[in-house]
């Protein structure tokens, strides 16, 4: 569980990014954070993962956070297996190295994300989606109760987005993890998140059950663009798509009419 | 399923383990051969088997078949020199590998980062103020530590182009220290301290003695125990501070411990044999090509490879020409082209 009480932060003496922010993300559930660019999503995640100290407020977490950063840079030439093994570091003394048990745990986590075949591949030679999964496995290897991900799906193609989102769903239900992720896709929140925190430009926020928070009105207010929610049914599955009304429209040129 | 996971984990591990084991055996064997070759070669040739007998005579009873000259050449002239070169090369390469990981930059080495010139400044200052003595090693250590801290401060304040900034910061700190070394040399009394300072600064393996070997061996061994002992932490730090913190490791404290150990080894090397460049920069890169980036393997491999390299360089330095070439010239001749190649490769890959 993650409990945020009255959190506020600003950089230097600048404007508050957010203030008076309170939210509760229950265990075994997935929560999403949405907001326009620059509203402080990443700042809040850094505060939760312990790499930044907030100016105001309290964040209470049971256990340590397994943090999954965006897999944008790849200057590491360690193998995928070693990257995952690094997740065990918190249990190792200053002068000790991972033992057999640590290696087995790391390997099991690679298996959990379906990447055992790439265990010995160099991390910097993996695709963006594979790197994201390796970092996720690394967080799992730290035996965390809380998993925090910074835009886990934003750099991925639609097939890999599905892989990551389904994986999060499975991890929350089978391991009872609290999962918290930021995203620019409201449909990802509608698809898997139980709770949603909507951060807005004016440093205010809305938090609560996803269906209650992600209304067309709230989304339109946050992004400043009118949106429509469209439910799509195909076979057994239903998906929600959030469609922004930018005024752009796809139109297939009708060549035959000439 | 659990046993399947454990079995495949073990299998993957053991195939990599075997080639690493072979590499280690090969390197250690090469080191032993290179050491013997180095002791045997030089202007006064001593046959290989005689060298072996003289060394073994300290351990087991061997019939004396060598002349007194041969035993003096081997025991008092060459052995301390060759062993000092080996330890210096090992220490520099180990420190280079650790510095490259901490600063996340393959173009860093004890010299490029300013630690060597810092040590020179510290040592020279002590000689100027209180004269030559055991405090010189302390001064060298302090100088190296200050230089590293200065570079560390540079490193923090700028992240526009981290790789080149760091190399330039090293150049700046080195230049500053060299200027101060020049100033102290200028101020020194030409009748007394100047000679000592110049002799100390030039420092070469030619003047190596057993007590000097004792100093560098003690400091380097101590440093190596810490650096190699913390090899997994070096991996963690190489991910950067934020990542290290989210992995549950306090990067600041570990970095200070590692830097202090590196300063100990670098300063003892400078104190005994003067500034020797390039070894600690290129050898870790060569070792990385052999053993991969994982510091659990890279650090030991880099250490042994560095010992081999500097012994070979020093042997060439004293046997290529009738007059001895300073070993720093050999290492620079080999090192600079490799550095240029590395710079090209690193900046091309978009990291800078």
Interface residues (C-beta under 8 A of the other chain):
Chain A: X46 X49 X50 X51 X64 X65 X67 X69 X75 X76 X77 X78 X79 X81 X82 X86 X87 X89 X90 X92 X94 X95 X96 X97 X98 X100 X103 X104 X106 X107 X108 X111 X116 X119 X120 X142
Chain B: X2 X5 X6 X8 X9 X10 X12 X13 X16 X104 X229 X230 X231 X232 X233 X235 X236 X238 X239 X242 X243 X245 X246 X247 X248 X249 X254 X257 X292 X293 X294 X296 X351
